[in-house]
Amino acid sequence: MPQRVICHNCSYVLYEGVDFISPDEIIQQYDCTCPKCDRKLSFLPLNIEVKPVNK
């Protein structure tokens, strides 16, 4: 199942792919900061949305 992790502030796509990577790993890849808007990325899931992918 595809996974997409986006910045809540600016909607920058931090990760998109079929391999599951934990949000903690993705956030660490960006040094806990969104590369587009410089907002601090949180390790605590505050808002998670699971949506079907439109084909």
PyMOL commands that set and color helices and strands:
alter all, ss='L'
color gray80, all
select helices_A, chain A and resi 23-29
alter helices_A, ss='H'
color red, helices_A
select strands_A, chain A and resi 3-6+13-17
alter strands_A, ss='S'
color yellow, strands_A
deselect
rebuild
show_as cartoon
